[in-house]
Amino acid sequence: MQPQILKADEADEYYFAEGCFILELSNSPADAEVSVARARVKPGVTTQLHRLHGVTERYVLLAGQGVVAIEGLPPQTVTEGDVVIIPPRCPQQITNIGDVDLVFLAICSPRFRLEVYEGLGTL
């Protein structure tokens, strides 16, 4: 791996069928140990229940307010500054309960790849 500075480009944000908008900030085979994406959930939206195989995911809340549902825990309200740790294969989803976009970093280790994602429908 070489030292580098990655620049975010808002034009690269895309809608993911899970129900949120994703901007990949760092996700490369050259740095396979981790990926960082910015997720954005519109007000009133609940993402699809899903899990990641072989990947630990962390949400770092940057803006907004949501309710996160993770298998093994009661649903909990999360806000700016909160960190949610989701072990591999653990069903999860988040609902934006505020009036503004819910924005968080999704930090995955090892890095996120589409083949590790499994949609589970809704609760």
NUFI-896962 format. One record per residue: x, y, z of N, C-alpha, C in turn. Coordinates in nm, 4 decimals. Layout:
# NUFI-896962
(atom (X, Y, Z), (X, Y, Z), (X, Y, Z))
...
END
This chain:
# NUFI-896962
(atom (0.0848, -0.1173, 0.0000), (0.0000, 0.0000, 0.0000), (0.0894, 0.1237, 0.0000))
(atom (0.0454, 0.2239, -0.0742), (0.1175, 0.3508, -0.0839), (0.0416, 0.4589, -0.0078))
(atom (0.1116, 0.5560, 0.0494), (0.0417, 0.6677, 0.1120), (-0.0407, 0.7416, 0.0062))
(atom (-0.1579, 0.7885, 0.0460), (-0.2413, 0.8620, -0.0481), (-0.3475, 0.9418, 0.0256))
(atom (-0.4031, 1.0370, -0.0434), (-0.5156, 1.1145, 0.0074), (-0.6291, 1.0967, -0.0916))
(atom (-0.7404, 1.0467, -0.0419), (-0.8568, 1.0245, -0.1270), (-0.9520, 1.1422, -0.1110))
(atom (-1.0023, 1.1944, -0.2209), (-1.0936, 1.3085, -0.2194), (-1.2348, 1.2597, -0.2496))
(atom (-1.3287, 1.2970, -0.1652), (-1.4689, 1.2607, -0.1881), (-1.5255, 1.3439, -0.3025))
(atom (-1.6094, 1.2816, -0.3833), (-1.6773, 1.3504, -0.4929), (-1.8266, 1.3235, -0.4783))
(atom (-1.9028, 1.4248, -0.4402), (-2.0472, 1.4096, -0.4175), (-2.1180, 1.3482, -0.5380))
(atom (-2.0638, 1.3685, -0.6579), (-2.1248, 1.3134, -0.7792), (-2.1187, 1.1605, -0.7805))
(atom (-2.0340, 1.1014, -0.6974), (-2.0212, 0.9551, -0.6915), (-2.1229, 0.8899, -0.5976))
(atom (-2.2017, 0.9702, -0.5255), (-2.3028, 0.9123, -0.4374), (-2.4054, 0.8372, -0.5228))
(atom (-2.4488, 0.7197, -0.4740), (-2.5475, 0.6401, -0.5470), (-2.6517, 0.5862, -0.4499))
(atom (-2.7679, 0.5520, -0.5061), (-2.8745, 0.4936, -0.4257), (-2.8528, 0.3441, -0.4201))
(atom (-2.8518, 0.2889, -0.2990), (-2.8368, 0.1449, -0.2784), (-2.9742, 0.0883, -0.2453))
(atom (-3.0101, -0.0234, -0.3051), (-3.1442, -0.0823, -0.2906), (-3.1834, -0.1097, -0.1457))
(atom (-3.0894, -0.1076, -0.0541), (-3.1187, -0.1240, 0.0885), (-3.2083, -0.0108, 0.1396))
(atom (-3.2054, 0.1045, 0.0704), (-3.2895, 0.2166, 0.1090), (-3.2131, 0.3395, 0.1530))
(atom (-3.0865, 0.3483, 0.1117), (-3.0057, 0.4639, 0.1511), (-2.9146, 0.5045, 0.0362))
(atom (-2.8557, 0.6211, 0.0507), (-2.7588, 0.6719, -0.0452), (-2.6195, 0.6472, 0.0103))
(atom (-2.5280, 0.6031, -0.0773), (-2.3923, 0.5657, -0.0355), (-2.2899, 0.6457, -0.1140))
(atom (-2.1916, 0.6977, -0.0425), (-2.0743, 0.7587, -0.1043), (-1.9533, 0.6829, -0.0513))
(atom (-1.8923, 0.6032, -0.1383), (-1.7730, 0.5276, -0.0991), (-1.6570, 0.6253, -0.0810))
(atom (-1.6028, 0.6328, 0.0389), (-1.4910, 0.7212, 0.0672), (-1.3577, 0.6492, 0.0525))
(atom (-1.3575, 0.5202, 0.0863), (-1.2379, 0.4372, 0.0716), (-1.2817, 0.2917, 0.0681))
(atom (-1.2635, 0.2279, -0.0468), (-1.2992, 0.0866, -0.0613), (-1.2207, 0.0310, -0.1790))
(atom (-1.1086, -0.0328, -0.1480), (-1.0178, -0.0779, -0.2526), (-0.9492, -0.2078, -0.2130))
(atom (-0.9264, -0.2965, -0.3096), (-0.8486, -0.4170, -0.2797), (-0.7083, -0.3837, -0.2278))
(atom (-0.6573, -0.2664, -0.2600), (-0.5245, -0.2261, -0.2126), (-0.5238, -0.1972, -0.0633))
(atom (-0.6426, -0.1771, -0.0053), (-0.6569, -0.1537, 0.1389), (-0.7701, -0.2438, 0.1883))
(atom (-0.7489, -0.3738, 0.1753), (-0.8546, -0.4727, 0.1983), (-0.8968, -0.4860, 0.3441))
(atom (-0.8209, -0.4293, 0.4377), (-0.8531, -0.4452, 0.5796), (-0.9731, -0.3637, 0.6231))
(atom (-1.0077, -0.2563, 0.5480), (-1.1155, -0.1684, 0.5921), (-1.1757, -0.0931, 0.4734))
(atom (-1.3028, -0.0591, 0.4858), (-1.3657, 0.0338, 0.3919), (-1.4427, 0.1370, 0.4728))
(atom (-1.4584, 0.2563, 0.4136), (-1.5312, 0.3652, 0.4767), (-1.6286, 0.4213, 0.3733))
(atom (-1.7548, 0.4268, 0.4099), (-1.8567, 0.4856, 0.3229), (-1.9420, 0.5810, 0.4054))
(atom (-1.9923, 0.6841, 0.3390), (-2.0905, 0.7704, 0.4034), (-2.2277, 0.7227, 0.3589))
(atom (-2.3141, 0.6935, 0.4569), (-2.4512, 0.6526, 0.4285), (-2.5445, 0.7676, 0.4638))
(atom (-2.6503, 0.7826, 0.3828), (-2.7477, 0.8894, 0.4058), (-2.8870, 0.8310, 0.3890))
(atom (-2.9679, 0.8452, 0.4946), (-3.1037, 0.7904, 0.4967), (-3.2005, 0.9083, 0.5073))
(atom (-3.2961, 0.9135, 0.4161), (-3.3947, 1.0220, 0.4142), (-3.4903, 1.0103, 0.5336))
(atom (-3.5492, 1.1233, 0.5771), (-3.6460, 1.1208, 0.6878), (-3.7606, 1.0221, 0.6617))
(atom (-3.7940, 0.9451, 0.7655), (-3.9037, 0.8490, 0.7568), (-3.8699, 0.7165, 0.6924))
(atom (-3.7485, 0.7001, 0.6432), (-3.7087, 0.5773, 0.5732), (-3.6451, 0.4787, 0.6702))
(atom (-3.6810, 0.3514, 0.6544), (-3.6173, 0.2403, 0.7252), (-3.5416, 0.1578, 0.6227))
(atom (-3.4152, 0.1329, 0.6482), (-3.3378, 0.0502, 0.5558), (-3.3838, -0.0947, 0.5640))
(atom (-3.3537, -0.1692, 0.4602), (-3.3867, -0.3116, 0.4562), (-3.3097, -0.3851, 0.5660))
(atom (-3.3763, -0.4782, 0.6304), (-3.3075, -0.5663, 0.7240), (-3.2028, -0.6452, 0.6448))
(atom (-3.0803, -0.6478, 0.6956), (-2.9724, -0.7144, 0.6238), (-2.8638, -0.7587, 0.7204))
(atom (-2.7700, -0.8348, 0.6687), (-2.6506, -0.8723, 0.7451), (-2.5335, -0.8849, 0.6490))
(atom (-2.4141, -0.8754, 0.7069), (-2.2910, -0.8886, 0.6302), (-2.2183, -1.0146, 0.6752))
(atom (-2.1756, -1.0932, 0.5795), (-2.1051, -1.2182, 0.6094), (-1.9547, -1.1933, 0.6174))
(atom (-1.8953, -1.2253, 0.7317), (-1.7512, -1.2148, 0.7491), (-1.6998, -1.0726, 0.7652))
(atom (-1.7899, -0.9775, 0.7894), (-1.7517, -0.8363, 0.7991), (-1.8132, -0.7748, 0.9242))
(atom (-1.7315, -0.7067, 1.0036), (-1.7811, -0.6266, 1.1152), (-1.8059, -0.4864, 1.0625))
(atom (-1.9239, -0.4311, 1.0961), (-1.9591, -0.2969, 1.0505), (-1.9754, -0.2054, 1.1711))
(atom (-1.9315, -0.0825, 1.1548), (-1.9479, 0.0186, 1.2590), (-2.0167, 0.1383, 1.1963))
(atom (-2.1213, 0.1880, 1.2628), (-2.1838, 0.3131, 1.2225), (-2.1291, 0.4224, 1.3135))
(atom (-2.0820, 0.5303, 1.2560), (-2.0416, 0.6486, 1.3316), (-2.1391, 0.7590, 1.2898))
(atom (-2.2293, 0.7955, 1.3811), (-2.3356, 0.8900, 1.3486), (-2.2799, 1.0317, 1.3380))
(atom (-2.3074, 1.0957, 1.2238), (-2.2585, 1.2310, 1.1977), (-2.3678, 1.3361, 1.2081))
(atom (-2.4916, 1.3001, 1.1718), (-2.6012, 1.3978, 1.1729), (-2.7342, 1.3240, 1.1746))
(atom (-2.8329, 1.3872, 1.2348), (-2.9671, 1.3307, 1.2376), (-2.9911, 1.2427, 1.3587))
(atom (-3.1057, 1.1769, 1.3540), (-3.1470, 1.0893, 1.4642), (-3.2147, 0.9672, 1.4048))
(atom (-3.1826, 0.8511, 1.4598), (-3.2409, 0.7279, 1.4096), (-3.2671, 0.6294, 1.5206))
(atom (-3.3330, 0.5211, 1.4814), (-3.3507, 0.4060, 1.5696), (-3.2846, 0.2891, 1.4990))
(atom (-3.1880, 0.2286, 1.5675), (-3.1172, 0.1153, 1.5101), (-3.1697, -0.0131, 1.5741))
(atom (-3.1943, -0.1112, 1.4892), (-3.2374, -0.2436, 1.5348), (-3.1282, -0.3434, 1.4971))
(atom (-3.0727, -0.4078, 1.5986), (-2.9663, -0.5066, 1.5809), (-3.0057, -0.6302, 1.6587))
(atom (-2.9942, -0.7450, 1.5944), (-3.0278, -0.8699, 1.6637), (-2.9504, -0.8781, 1.7952))
(atom (-3.0225, -0.9117, 1.9029), (-2.9602, -0.9277, 2.0336), (-2.9704, -0.8052, 2.1213))
(atom (-3.0167, -0.6922, 2.0653), (-3.0343, -0.5694, 2.1432), (-3.1742, -0.5138, 2.1183))
(atom (-3.2335, -0.4477, 2.2184), (-3.3600, -0.3787, 2.1909), (-3.3323, -0.2608, 2.0977))
(atom (-3.4299, -0.2202, 2.0132), (-3.4097, -0.1018, 1.9288), (-3.3694, 0.0180, 2.0153))
(atom (-3.2749, 0.0969, 1.9650), (-3.2230, 0.2098, 2.0423), (-3.2117, 0.3331, 1.9547))
(atom (-3.2400, 0.4478, 2.0141), (-3.2224, 0.5757, 1.9465), (-3.0737, 0.6083, 1.9414))
(atom (-3.0288, 0.6558, 1.8248), (-2.8890, 0.6956, 1.8066), (-2.8856, 0.8364, 1.7472))
(atom (-2.7853, 0.9130, 1.7870), (-2.7695, 1.0506, 1.7411), (-2.6217, 1.0788, 1.7151))
(atom (-2.5949, 1.2005, 1.6720), (-2.4599, 1.2438, 1.6389), (-2.3603, 1.2060, 1.7490))
(atom (-2.2509, 1.1434, 1.7070), (-2.1454, 1.1040, 1.8000), (-2.1545, 0.9606, 1.8472))
(atom (-2.2707, 0.8982, 1.8321), (-2.2855, 0.7586, 1.8740), (-2.2127, 0.6658, 1.7765))
(atom (-2.1660, 0.5532, 1.8282), (-2.1014, 0.4496, 1.7476), (-2.1761, 0.3198, 1.7714))
(atom (-2.2142, 0.2543, 1.6637), (-2.2861, 0.1271, 1.6688), (-2.1927, 0.0212, 1.6120))
(atom (-2.1714, -0.0876, 1.6867), (-2.0824, -0.1952, 1.6416), (-2.1674, -0.3179, 1.6109))
(atom (-2.1537, -0.3680, 1.4879), (-2.2377, -0.4782, 1.4403), (-2.1468, -0.5931, 1.3973))
(atom (-2.1499, -0.7036, 1.4719), (-2.0655, -0.8183, 1.4370), (-2.1102, -0.8838, 1.3056))
(atom (-2.0231, -0.9644, 1.2450), (-2.0601, -1.0365, 1.1239), (-2.1873, -1.1196, 1.1443))
(atom (-2.2674, -1.1288, 1.0401), (-2.3895, -1.2103, 1.0323), (-2.5007, -1.1635, 1.1262))
(atom (-2.4892, -1.0463, 1.1814), (-2.5882, -0.9948, 1.2751), (-2.6912, -0.9105, 1.1989))
(atom (-2.8189, -0.9528, 1.1951), (-2.9214, -0.8734, 1.1267), (-2.9304, -0.7326, 1.1850))
(atom (-2.9503, -0.6352, 1.0944), (-2.9484, -0.4944, 1.1337), (-3.0331, -0.4113, 1.0390))
(atom (-3.0841, -0.2992, 1.0904), (-3.1468, -0.1975, 1.0075), (-3.1575, -0.0701, 1.0884))
(atom (-3.1764, 0.0409, 1.0173), (-3.1857, 0.1702, 1.0855), (-3.2989, 0.2509, 1.0236))
(atom (-3.3694, 0.3261, 1.1099), (-3.4800, 0.4114, 1.0682), (-3.4458, 0.5560, 1.1002))
(atom (-3.4667, 0.6438, 1.0040), (-3.4488, 0.7865, 1.0286), (-3.5772, 0.8387, 1.0909))
(atom (-3.5709, 0.8806, 1.2174), (-3.6896, 0.9300, 1.2882), (-3.6909, 1.0820, 1.2970))
(atom (-3.5962, 1.1468, 1.2299), (-3.5873, 1.2923, 1.2363), (-3.6461, 1.3600, 1.1135))
(atom (-3.6278, 1.4917, 1.1078), (-3.6774, 1.5731, 0.9972), (-3.5689, 1.6058, 0.8948))
(atom (-3.4462, 1.5647, 0.9217), (-3.3343, 1.5876, 0.8304), (-3.2709, 1.4528, 0.7974))
(atom (-3.1849, 1.4517, 0.6952), (-3.1168, 1.3274, 0.6593), (-3.0380, 1.2729, 0.7779))
(atom (-3.0427, 1.1418, 0.7952), (-2.9593, 1.0702, 0.8909), (-2.8305, 1.0352, 0.8169))
(atom (-2.7173, 1.0800, 0.8683), (-2.5896, 1.0616, 0.7994), (-2.4927, 0.9925, 0.8944))
(atom (-2.4286, 0.8872, 0.8448), (-2.3308, 0.8167, 0.9268), (-2.2238, 0.7550, 0.8389))
(atom (-2.1075, 0.7324, 0.8991), (-2.0030, 0.6556, 0.8324), (-2.0291, 0.5086, 0.8576))
(atom (-2.0150, 0.4288, 0.7553), (-2.0194, 0.2830, 0.7678), (-1.8761, 0.2346, 0.7463))
(atom (-1.8158, 0.1890, 0.8545), (-1.6761, 0.1449, 0.8505), (-1.6768, -0.0071, 0.8632))
(atom (-1.6264, -0.0736, 0.7619), (-1.6312, -0.2204, 0.7570), (-1.4912, -0.2787, 0.7590))
(atom (-1.4765, -0.3895, 0.8355), (-1.3509, -0.4629, 0.8332), (-1.3811, -0.6136, 0.8345))
(atom (-1.3214, -0.6881, 0.7410), (-1.2503, -0.6358, 0.6253), (-1.3441, -0.5522, 0.5377))
(atom (-1.2941, -0.4999, 0.4285), (-1.3692, -0.4045, 0.3473), (-1.5007, -0.4639, 0.2946))
(atom (-1.5973, -0.3753, 0.2718), (-1.7265, -0.4161, 0.2171), (-1.7109, -0.4550, 0.0702))
(atom (-1.7731, -0.5663, 0.0353), (-1.7883, -0.6108, -0.1037), (-1.9325, -0.6548, -0.1180))
(atom (-1.9928, -0.6328, -0.2313), (-2.1345, -0.6612, -0.2512), (-2.1677, -0.8067, -0.2187))
(atom (-2.0780, -0.8975, -0.2437), (-2.1085, -1.0404, -0.2209), (-2.1209, -1.0768, -0.0734))
(atom (-2.0780, -0.9910, 0.0187), (-2.0948, -1.0203, 0.1616), (-2.2303, -0.9744, 0.2139))
(atom (-2.3055, -0.8985, 0.1333), (-2.4344, -0.8411, 0.1726), (-2.5471, -0.9428, 0.1503))
(atom (-2.6324, -0.9575, 0.2521), (-2.7511, -1.0424, 0.2387), (-2.8728, -0.9645, 0.2873))
(atom (-2.9628, -0.9334, 0.1941), (-3.0877, -0.8692, 0.2293), (-3.1811, -0.9697, 0.2953))
(atom (-3.2480, -0.9270, 0.4019), (-3.3344, -1.0167, 0.4787), (-3.4794, -0.9708, 0.4783))
(atom (-3.5146, -0.8677, 0.4005), (-3.6515, -0.8180, 0.3982), (-3.6741, -0.7179, 0.5101))
(atom (-3.7865, -0.7283, 0.5781), (-3.8214, -0.6353, 0.6854), (-3.8491, -0.7142, 0.8138))
(atom (-3.8485, -0.6421, 0.9260), (-3.8795, -0.7049, 1.0564), (-4.0242, -0.7458, 1.0645))
END
